[in-house]
Amino acid sequence: MNPDLGHSNDSCGGGRLNPDNQPSTRKPKEHKSHRSPYGRGVGKDSSANHPSNTYEQSSGSKGTRKKLKKGNPQQDEKATHETIQRLEQELHSLKQRRDYQEQQIDDLKAMLREREDKSSKLKRRNEKLQSQIDNDESTLGHQQPDEVVLSQFRSLKGSIKIWASKWFSSTSPHDIGFDFDWSVDGDFKIVQSILPSVNNKEDFADFFTDVKNRRRFVRGWIGFHVARDIFRTLPAAANIRPFLQELGSDIWIPTTLRSQVSDIELAFLNSGDSTTPGEFNQWRSLTMSLLFKKYPGISEETIHLMEERARRALRPIISALSRADRDHAKQKLIENVYKPALELSQLMRRQRAVWSVRFLYGGLQSRDERNTTLFNERFMNDTEDLEDEDEPKSRDVRWVKRVDIVVTPLLYKSGTIDGKQYDVESVVERAEVFCAPSDQQY
């Protein structure tokens, strides 16, 4: 063997000779080492079979490989088709819902337009009605609610009470009432309207040993004269108020015109069915409103008439006052009682409803065999019971109570503010009365 060849073989690292005995040019295979996360120099064969390496290679694309293993083109296509169908159904449902809501919006807009049209028509109608009311009130005067009339009436009663308490609170033994005309046609009827249990002059004198009774009687006496002298009360049909006669007069109207107005009123009232109550009271309220515009203040003639009536009312009871107080008491009676009463009378006469201030007359006073007046809760308030309402009652409510003193007149009303229901008269404010003590009842 050629030693060079042998050396060459050695240098070639054991390379083979080709058929021409020339050294082979093929490079020997190199054994490449594969790096492993577990250390260097780990061979390919060893790393391929290492369990950790196997896990590392498969875990990175586990989900993808799982899908590829489980994936089925037909199933995927079916799932996609179902998803598309579901989304199309949802879209269709949303479109239907949108169309429904748009229809609702259109309906609401149409309803709103309709309501606005109705509101506009109603507003125009109300404006027209208000204009008519304003025109009526400019002619007839403002029609006041019941509360206004009632409030002024109560204020008047309070003024009478204050006046009586100021001038008739003395305990001095003045013989009040002995200046009365005790004849049948004189003051005795008025006295009995206020003191139903008094049958003669002696009963009257005994009654006034109590100063409270004196003041209560004075309140009733002034209230009676104010109701009769200042307020106008028209007669009524027999089926409504059979006992009621014409009372009072409109002293604020000039004398010559006053009698003419009264005659026309009575002519209408006696005309039968040719004039309805509504027509008459429409005319009355219009006439009184026009007269009030013509004569709005209190004329000298009216003041003179009030002074004359006040002097007549004070004549029987003035002896209870000192001479120095008499003129002052009369002046305060005119200013604080008669003038407010006249203003209330003017207001009542301008209303379409028929208002009247009246004292308890025979037709309302239920009397027993002893000719005494019995308590009637429809027309009366027992003032003593009201004042003692916080105290226990010793009086049995079932007992028939006897009225001792009638202190205030009543306030009546028939008809309404719009000119209807004149066939029924109601008591708006009952009379204040004092009944006999329980030990004097029978």
Secondary structure, DSSP 4 states (H G I P E B T S, - for coil): --HHHHHHHHHTTSPPB-TTSPBP-PPPPP-PPPPBTTBTT--HHHHHT-HHHHHHHHHTTHHHHHHHHH--HHHHHHHHHHHHHHHHHHHHHHHHHHHHHHHHHHHHHHHHHHHHHHHHHHHHHHHHHHHHHHHHHHHH-----HHHHHHHHHHHHHHHHHHHHHHS---S---TTTTS--STTTTHHHHHHH-TT--SHHHHHHHTTSHHHHHHHHHHHHHHHHHHHTS-B----TTT-TT---B---TTS-HHHHHHHHHHHHHHHTSGGGS-HHHHHHHHHHHHHHHHHHS-S--HHHHHHHHHHHHHHHTTTGGGS-HHHHHHHHHHHIIIIIHHHHHHHHHHHTSSSEEEEE---GGG--B-TTS-BBP-TTTEEEHHHHHTTTSPP-S-TTSPPBEEEE-S-EEEEES-TTS--TT-EEEEEPEEEEEPPGGG--
